[in-house]
Amino acid sequence: MKAWNRIAMLVTLTVCGTIASSAQAANDNMTPYRELAADTLQAFKAHDMPTAKKKARELEVAWDTREKALQKKSADLWDQIDKAMDAFIKPVQGKSPDPVKVQTAYDTFIAKLQLAVKNDEELKR
């Protein structure tokens, strides 16, 4: 029985360590924008438009105020992300947004954010 307890403890520690390291790897400088976008999309899907609009505005303000360094470092990439973000939040802030368009715009925005992460990783090498 003690052997099984040791095995169970080892498996638990291994799984917890893997989850923690995965979460840490996903925590990059684009994480706040992904989280705000996800919150916006979640509220939109729940038909909570006041919250969706509030989160969309928070996303826009956060991006515009915090990413001056990326704008200076890579103006083209910043512009791609900014346009993708605008395409995502604009319909959310409108009167009767198309859910398919909102989801597609969200997916595009997240993909553009990933380009910034890759760009940052390449610069660190």
N, CA, C and O atoms as a DFTB+ gen file, in Angstrom:
500 C
 N C O
     1  1       0.816      -1.183       0.000
     2  2       0.000       0.000       0.000
     3  2       0.865       1.255       0.000
     4  3       0.533       2.230      -0.674
     5  1       1.965       1.246       0.742
     6  2       2.845       2.410       0.778
     7  2       3.417       2.704      -0.599
     8  3       3.580       3.866      -0.971
     9  1       3.719       1.661      -1.354
    10  2       4.254       1.861      -2.701
    11  2       3.249       2.592      -3.581
    12  3       3.626       3.478      -4.349
    13  1       1.969       2.227      -3.476
    14  2       0.931       2.889      -4.273
    15  2       0.783       4.354      -3.874
    16  3       0.565       5.217      -4.725
    17  1       0.903       4.626      -2.590
    18  2       0.827       6.011      -2.138
    19  2       1.981       6.836      -2.699
    20  3       1.801       7.982      -3.111
    21  1       3.158       6.240      -2.708
    22  2       4.330       6.934      -3.258
    23  2       4.160       7.192      -4.750
    24  3       4.489       8.270      -5.245
    25  1       3.647       6.201      -5.458
    26  2       3.418       6.358      -6.898
    27  2       2.379       7.452      -7.152
    28  3       2.553       8.299      -8.028
    29  1       1.309       7.419      -6.379
    30  2       0.264       8.437      -6.544
    31  2       0.819       9.829      -6.256
    32  3       0.505      10.781      -6.970
    33  1       1.638       9.952      -5.221
    34  2       2.239      11.242      -4.882
    35  2       3.174      11.709      -5.998
    36  3       3.166      12.886      -6.359
    37  1       3.970      10.804      -6.538
    38  2       4.888      11.151      -7.619
    39  2       4.130      11.615      -8.859
    40  3       4.504      12.606      -9.487
    41  1       3.075      10.903      -9.207
    42  2       2.262      11.284     -10.364
    43  2       1.630      12.656     -10.135
    44  3       1.629      13.498     -11.032
    45  1       1.100      12.878      -8.950
    46  2       0.477      14.162      -8.624
    47  2       1.480      15.298      -8.732
    48  3       1.180      16.330      -9.332
    49  1       2.663      15.126      -8.163
    50  2       3.685      16.164      -8.226
    51  2       4.138      16.420      -9.658
    52  3       4.378      17.565     -10.039
    53  1       4.255      15.370     -10.443
    54  2       4.661      15.512     -11.844
    55  2       3.618      16.281     -12.635
    56  3       3.957      17.188     -13.396
    57  1       2.366      15.929     -12.463
    58  2       1.285      16.616     -13.175
    59  2       1.211      18.072     -12.752
    60  3       1.089      18.955     -13.601
    61  1       1.284      18.338     -11.462
    62  2       1.217      19.722     -10.982
    63  2       2.386      20.536     -11.510
    64  3       2.206      21.693     -11.889
    65  1       3.554      19.970     -11.543
    66  2       4.729      20.665     -12.086
    67  2       4.577      20.962     -13.562
    68  3       4.968      22.037     -14.018
    69  1       4.019      20.032     -14.319
    70  2       3.810      20.228     -15.747
    71  2       2.797      21.345     -15.984
    72  3       3.002      22.196     -16.850
    73  1       1.725      21.345     -15.235
    74  2       0.699      22.385     -15.389
    75  2       1.283      23.747     -15.036
    76  3       1.040      24.724     -15.744
    77  1       2.037      23.823     -13.971
    78  2       2.619      25.101     -13.561
    79  2       3.605      25.618     -14.600
    80  3       3.605      26.812     -14.902
    81  1       4.448      24.745     -15.156
    82  2       5.415      25.212     -16.147
    83  2       4.730      25.600     -17.441
    84  3       5.195      26.510     -18.128
    85  1       3.641      24.938     -17.794
    86  2       2.882      25.310     -18.989
    87  2       2.245      26.674     -18.813
    88  3       2.248      27.489     -19.735
    89  1       1.703      26.925     -17.643
    90  2       1.072      28.216     -17.375
    91  2       2.104      29.330     -17.407
    92  3       1.830      30.421     -17.908
    93  1       3.287      29.061     -16.876
    94  2       4.330      30.069     -16.861
    95  2       4.797      30.367     -18.279
    96  3       5.054      31.526     -18.604
    97  1       4.915      29.346     -19.137
    98  2       5.345      29.543     -20.514
    99  2       4.330      30.378     -21.279
   100  3       4.702      31.145     -22.168
   101  1       3.063      30.240     -20.947
   102  2       2.017      30.986     -21.647
   103  2       1.915      32.422     -21.126
   104  3       1.236      33.250     -21.732
   105  1       2.573      32.718     -20.023
   106  2       2.503      34.053     -19.448
   107  2       3.586      34.921     -20.073
   108  3       4.727      34.930     -19.612
   109  1       3.221      35.653     -21.129
   110  2       4.154      36.529     -21.810
   111  2       3.585      37.940     -21.812
   112  3       2.559      38.189     -21.179
   113  1       4.221      38.851     -22.501
   114  2       3.764      40.235     -22.457
   115  2       2.447      40.474     -23.197
   116  3       1.892      41.569     -23.099
   117  1       1.933      39.494     -23.929
   118  2       0.649      39.616     -24.608
   119  2      -0.499      38.996     -23.799
   120  3      -1.660      39.088     -24.196
   121  1      -0.173      38.375     -22.681
   122  2      -1.184      37.713     -21.848
   123  2      -2.325      38.642     -21.419
   124  3      -3.486      38.242     -21.499
   125  1      -2.035      39.860     -20.968
   126  2      -3.155      40.716     -20.549
   127  2      -4.161      40.983     -21.676
   128  3      -5.361      41.096     -21.426
   129  1      -3.675      41.082     -22.896
   130  2      -4.563      41.365     -24.027
   131  2      -5.378      40.128     -24.406
   132  3      -6.554      40.229     -24.757
   133  1      -4.738      38.964     -24.328
   134  2      -5.474      37.721     -24.573
   135  2      -6.578      37.554     -23.539
   136  3      -7.698      37.169     -23.874
   137  1      -6.256      37.846     -22.280
   138  2      -7.238      37.690     -21.202
   139  2      -8.403      38.663     -21.359
   140  3      -9.559      38.278     -21.185
   141  1      -8.109      39.912     -21.685
   142  2      -9.182      40.889     -21.887
   143  2     -10.041      40.520     -23.095
   144  3     -11.263      40.663     -23.062
   145  1      -9.404      40.052     -24.145
   146  2     -10.160      39.626     -25.336
   147  2     -11.043      38.428     -25.000
   148  3     -12.197      38.364     -25.424
   149  1     -10.503      37.482     -24.241
   150  2     -11.289      36.303     -23.855
   151  2     -12.466      36.707     -22.966
   152  3     -13.568      36.178     -23.111
   153  1     -12.231      37.643     -22.047
   154  2     -13.316      38.135     -21.189
   155  2     -14.400      38.818     -22.027
   156  3     -15.595      38.652     -21.782
   157  1     -13.955      39.582     -23.013
   158  2     -14.895      40.268     -23.906
   159  2     -15.734      39.261     -24.669
   160  3     -16.958      39.378     -24.732
   161  1     -15.070      38.271     -25.247
   162  2     -15.776      37.252     -26.029
   163  2     -16.732      36.449     -25.150
   164  3     -17.854      36.153     -25.563
   165  1     -16.299      36.098     -23.948
   166  2     -17.142      35.335     -23.035
   167  2     -18.407      36.117     -22.678
   168  3     -19.504      35.558     -22.675
   169  1     -18.257      37.396     -22.380
   170  2     -19.421      38.223     -22.055
   171  2     -20.325      38.354     -23.274
   172  3     -21.549      38.315     -23.152
   173  1     -19.724      38.509     -24.441
   174  2     -20.510      38.612     -25.673
   175  2     -21.331      37.347     -25.901
   176  3     -22.520      37.416     -26.212
   177  1     -20.692      36.200     -25.743
   178  2     -21.394      34.927     -25.948
   179  2     -22.495      34.710     -24.909
   180  3     -23.479      34.018     -25.174
   181  1     -22.324      35.301     -23.733
   182  2     -23.335      35.189     -22.675
   183  2     -24.431      36.251     -22.838
   184  3     -25.338      36.347     -22.012
   185  1     -24.338      37.036     -23.897
   186  2     -25.303      38.113     -24.188
   187  2     -25.298      39.189     -23.104
   188  3     -26.297      39.871     -22.879
   189  1     -24.153      39.325     -22.441
   190  2     -23.960      40.375     -21.440
   191  2     -23.243      41.537     -22.136
   192  3     -22.044      41.748     -21.954
   193  1     -24.005      42.275     -22.930
   194  2     -23.408      43.314     -23.760
   195  2     -22.794      44.469     -22.962
   196  3     -21.773      45.003     -23.395
   197  1     -23.350      44.881     -21.836
   198  2     -22.668      45.942     -21.077
   199  2     -21.250      45.523     -20.660
   200  3     -20.313      46.315     -20.758
   201  1     -21.099      44.282     -20.197
   202  2     -19.778      43.800     -19.796
   203  2     -18.884      43.624     -21.012
   204  3     -17.704      43.972     -20.960
   205  1     -19.414      43.097     -22.098
   206  2     -18.623      42.910     -23.320
   207  2     -18.091      44.252     -23.812
   208  3     -16.923      44.358     -24.185
   209  1     -18.930      45.264     -23.814
   210  2     -18.502      46.594     -24.261
   211  2     -17.466      47.193     -23.313
   212  3     -16.513      47.836     -23.751
   213  1     -17.658      46.979     -22.023
   214  2     -16.711      47.493     -21.024
   215  2     -15.350      46.816     -21.197
   216  3     -14.317      47.485     -21.185
   217  1     -15.351      45.497     -21.359
   218  2     -14.096      44.764     -21.522
   219  2     -13.411      45.129     -22.843
   220  3     -12.185      45.211     -22.909
   221  1     -14.204      45.345     -23.886
   222  2     -13.642      45.758     -25.178
   223  2     -12.937      47.106     -25.033
   224  3     -11.849      47.310     -25.573
   225  1     -13.556      48.002     -24.314
   226  2     -12.948      49.327     -24.085
   227  2     -11.684      49.197     -23.237
   228  3     -10.687      49.866     -23.511
   229  1     -11.713      48.356     -22.225
   230  2     -10.516      48.120     -21.398
   231  2      -9.377      47.570     -22.253
   232  3      -8.224      47.969     -22.090
   233  1      -9.705      46.656     -23.162
   234  2      -8.701      46.086     -24.061
   235  2      -8.085      47.180     -24.923
   236  3      -6.863      47.251     -25.057
   237  1      -8.906      48.014     -25.494
   238  2      -8.419      49.080     -26.374
   239  2      -7.511      50.046     -25.615
   240  3      -6.436      50.402     -26.099
   241  1      -7.940      50.463     -24.438
   242  2      -7.152      51.403     -23.636
   243  2      -5.830      50.761     -23.205
   244  3      -4.777      51.394     -23.277
   245  1      -5.888      49.518     -22.762
   246  2      -4.672      48.827     -22.332
   247  2      -3.678      48.729     -23.480
   248  3      -2.494      49.016     -23.304
   249  1      -4.147      48.331     -24.641
   250  2      -3.261      48.178     -25.800
   251  2      -2.650      49.528     -26.192
   252  3      -1.441      49.636     -26.395
   253  1      -3.487      50.537     -26.294
   254  2      -3.012      51.844     -26.745
   255  2      -2.043      52.498     -25.769
   256  3      -1.170      53.259     -26.187
   257  1      -2.178      52.217     -24.484
   258  2      -1.307      52.868     -23.498
   259  2      -0.064      52.053     -23.148
   260  3       0.955      52.625     -22.761
   261  1      -0.130      50.736     -23.275
   262  2       0.986      49.901     -22.795
   263  2       1.945      49.423     -23.878
   264  3       3.029      48.934     -23.558
   265  1       1.586      49.549     -25.117
   266  2       2.435      48.940     -26.147
   267  2       3.198      49.943     -27.001
   268  3       3.367      49.748     -28.205
   269  1       3.652      51.008     -26.374
   270  2       4.465      52.003     -27.085
   271  2       5.811      51.410     -27.511
   272  3       6.322      51.741     -28.581
   273  1       6.381      50.547     -26.688
   274  2       7.675      49.944     -27.021
   275  2       7.566      49.071     -28.277
   276  3       8.424      49.131     -29.158
   277  1       6.507      48.264     -28.351
   278  2       6.323      47.431     -29.546
   279  2       6.088      48.316     -30.767
   280  3       6.568      48.013     -31.859
   281  1       5.363      49.390     -30.583
   282  2       5.087      50.294     -31.699
   283  2       6.397      50.883     -32.238
   284  3       6.563      51.019     -33.450
   285  1       7.315      51.227     -31.349
   286  2       8.614      51.769     -31.770
   287  2       9.498      50.686     -32.374
   288  3      10.189      50.916     -33.367
   289  1       9.470      49.506     -31.767
   290  2      10.335      48.404     -32.167
   291  2       9.893      47.780     -33.489
   292  3      10.723      47.456     -34.338
   293  1       8.595      47.615     -33.655
   294  2       8.062      46.961     -34.849
   295  2       6.707      47.585     -35.204
   296  3       5.647      47.048     -34.880
   297  1       6.779      48.722     -35.871
   298  2       5.559      49.481     -36.184
   299  2       4.590      48.662     -37.033
   300  3       3.378      48.744     -36.835
   301  1       5.105      47.880     -37.967
   302  2       4.228      47.086     -38.831
   303  2       3.467      46.035     -38.029
   304  3       2.260      45.870     -38.207
   305  1       4.165      45.327     -37.150
   306  2       3.519      44.313     -36.327
   307  2       2.496      44.958     -35.388
   308  3       1.386      44.450     -35.231
   309  1       2.874      46.078     -34.768
   310  2       1.952      46.792     -33.887
   311  2       0.690      47.167     -34.655
   312  3      -0.421      47.012     -34.149
   313  1       0.865      47.659     -35.877
   314  2      -0.270      48.072     -36.698
   315  2      -1.171      46.888     -37.048
   316  3      -2.395      47.018     -37.035
   317  1      -0.569      45.728     -37.362
   318  2      -1.353      44.524     -37.661
   319  2      -2.220      44.129     -36.460
   320  3      -3.403      43.820     -36.597
   321  1      -1.601      44.151     -35.295
   322  2      -2.326      43.774     -34.075
   323  2      -3.413      44.805     -33.766
   324  3      -4.536      44.449     -33.411
   325  1      -3.068      46.073     -33.905
   326  2      -4.031      47.142     -33.630
   327  2      -5.255      47.030     -34.546
   328  3      -6.389      47.179     -34.090
   329  1      -5.030      46.773     -35.809
   330  2      -6.144      46.630     -36.756
   331  2      -6.983      45.389     -36.434
   332  3      -8.210      45.423     -36.524
   333  1      -6.314      44.300     -36.060
   334  2      -7.047      43.075     -35.697
   335  2      -7.876      43.303     -34.436
   336  3      -9.004      42.820     -34.333
   337  1      -7.314      44.040     -33.479
   338  2      -8.055      44.351     -32.260
   339  2      -9.271      45.213     -32.587
   340  3     -10.370      44.958     -32.095
   341  1      -9.071      46.226     -33.413
   342  2     -10.192      47.095     -33.799
   343  2     -11.286      46.304     -34.505
   344  3     -12.473      46.540     -34.277
   345  1     -10.887      45.367     -35.362
   346  2     -11.873      44.536     -36.074
   347  2     -12.649      43.645     -35.110
   348  3     -13.796      43.288     -35.377
   349  1     -12.028      43.291     -33.999
   350  2     -12.698      42.478     -32.976
   351  2     -13.637      43.314     -32.117
   352  3     -14.786      42.930     -31.899
   353  1     -13.153      44.461     -31.626
   354  2     -13.955      45.209     -30.664
   355  2     -15.032      46.070     -31.311
   356  3     -16.053      46.346     -30.682
   357  1     -14.829      46.496     -32.540
   358  2     -15.816      47.375     -33.174
   359  2     -17.205      46.732     -33.255
   360  3     -18.182      47.371     -32.865
   361  1     -17.329      45.485     -33.749
   362  2     -18.671      44.907     -33.791
   363  2     -19.269      44.666     -32.400
   364  3     -20.484      44.759     -32.224
   365  1     -18.429      44.359     -31.426
   366  2     -18.922      44.135     -30.060
   367  2     -19.558      45.410     -29.527
   368  3     -20.538      45.362     -28.784
   369  1     -18.999      46.541     -29.908
   370  2     -19.506      47.816     -29.429
   371  2     -20.700      48.318     -30.247
   372  3     -21.310      49.332     -29.906
   373  1     -21.028      47.601     -31.329
   374  2     -22.140      48.004     -32.179
   375  2     -23.489      47.545     -31.644
   376  3     -23.582      47.007     -30.541
   377  1     -24.533      47.765     -32.440
   378  2     -25.901      47.467     -31.995
   379  2     -26.271      45.990     -32.094
   380  3     -26.810      45.430     -31.140
   381  1     -25.994      45.350     -33.223
   382  2     -26.377      43.937     -33.373
   383  2     -25.267      43.170     -34.087
   384  3     -25.375      42.864     -35.275
   385  1     -24.203      42.863     -33.351
   386  2     -23.051      42.193     -33.956
   387  2     -23.348      40.756     -34.375
   388  3     -24.118      40.045     -33.731
   389  1     -22.717      40.354     -35.467
   390  2     -22.821      38.991     -35.985
   391  2     -21.868      38.101     -35.182
   392  3     -20.660      38.337     -35.205
   393  1     -22.373      37.087     -34.473
   394  2     -21.514      36.225     -33.648
   395  2     -20.391      35.545     -34.443
   396  3     -19.292      35.368     -33.918
   397  1     -20.648      35.167     -35.676
   398  2     -19.613      34.513     -36.486
   399  2     -18.476      35.492     -36.782
   400  3     -17.300      35.134     -36.709
   401  1     -18.838      36.721     -37.115
   402  2     -17.813      37.737     -37.398
   403  2     -17.013      38.079     -36.147
   404  3     -15.800      38.279     -36.216
   405  1     -17.683      38.145     -35.018
   406  2     -16.990      38.449     -33.764
   407  2     -16.005      37.328     -33.438
   408  3     -14.864      37.605     -33.068
   409  1     -16.420      36.081     -33.568
   410  2     -15.537      34.946     -33.288
   411  2     -14.346      34.935     -34.249
   412  3     -13.210      34.722     -33.828
   413  1     -14.605      35.163     -35.528
   414  2     -13.529      35.181     -36.521
   415  2     -12.541      36.303     -36.222
   416  3     -11.329      36.105     -36.307
   417  1     -13.058      37.481     -35.873
   418  2     -12.193      38.609     -35.544
   419  2     -11.379      38.324     -34.274
   420  3     -10.207      38.692     -34.185
   421  1     -12.004      37.675     -33.308
   422  2     -11.296      37.284     -32.085
   423  2     -10.136      36.344     -32.430
   424  3      -9.010      36.547     -31.977
   425  1     -10.419      35.324     -33.227
   426  2      -9.390      34.352     -33.612
   427  2      -8.229      35.032     -34.331
   428  3      -7.067      34.705     -34.088
   429  1      -8.541      35.967     -35.206
   430  2      -7.502      36.702     -35.936
   431  2      -6.672      37.541     -34.979
   432  3      -5.446      37.575     -35.086
   433  1      -7.328      38.217     -34.044
   434  2      -6.615      39.037     -33.065
   435  2      -5.657      38.191     -32.230
   436  3      -4.510      38.578     -32.010
   437  1      -6.126      37.049     -31.771
   438  2      -5.277      36.163     -30.964
   439  2      -4.074      35.682     -31.782
   440  3      -2.962      35.598     -31.261
   441  1      -4.295      35.371     -33.049
   442  2      -3.194      34.935     -33.920
   443  2      -2.173      36.063     -34.105
   444  3      -0.969      35.809     -34.129
   445  1      -2.636      37.270     -34.231
   446  2      -1.718      38.413     -34.376
   447  2      -0.928      38.636     -33.093
   448  3       0.260      38.955     -33.146
   449  1      -1.566      38.474     -31.955
   450  2      -0.836      38.589     -30.685
   451  2       0.282      37.560     -30.616
   452  3       1.366      37.841     -30.104
   453  1       0.015      36.370     -31.132
   454  2       1.028      35.315     -31.119
   455  2       2.237      35.708     -31.968
   456  3       3.362      35.316     -31.660
   457  1       2.016      36.473     -33.024
   458  2       3.137      36.966     -33.833
   459  2       4.064      37.844     -32.993
   460  3       5.285      37.791     -33.142
   461  1       3.479      38.645     -32.115
   462  2       4.284      39.489     -31.231
   463  2       5.097      38.648     -30.261
   464  3       6.248      38.968     -29.964
   465  1       4.494      37.569     -29.768
   466  2       5.210      36.675     -28.860
   467  2       6.391      36.043     -29.591
   468  3       7.501      36.004     -29.061
   469  1       6.160      35.553     -30.792
   470  2       7.239      34.942     -31.579
   471  2       8.318      35.960     -31.898
   472  3       9.507      35.650     -31.834
   473  1       7.909      37.168     -32.241
   474  2       8.860      38.236     -32.539
   475  2       9.733      38.517     -31.316
   476  3      10.947      38.680     -31.441
   477  1       9.122      38.573     -30.150
   478  2       9.844      38.818     -28.909
   479  2      10.825      37.686     -28.614
   480  3      11.957      37.933     -28.197
   481  1      10.390      36.447     -28.833
   482  2      11.259      35.295     -28.602
   483  2      12.467      35.322     -29.538
   484  3      13.582      35.003     -29.126
   485  1      12.245      35.704     -30.796
   486  2      13.338      35.766     -31.766
   487  2      14.338      36.854     -31.386
   488  3      15.543      36.675     -31.561
   489  1      13.852      37.969     -30.873
   490  2      14.748      39.062     -30.478
   491  2      15.592      38.682     -29.266
   492  3      16.697      39.197     -29.097
   493  1      15.085      37.790     -28.426
   494  2      15.823      37.368     -27.228
   495  2      16.940      36.382     -27.558
   496  3      17.847      36.177     -26.752
   497  1      16.876      35.782     -28.721
   498  2      17.905      34.778     -29.090
   499  2      19.187      35.417     -29.496
   500  3      20.145      34.720     -29.832
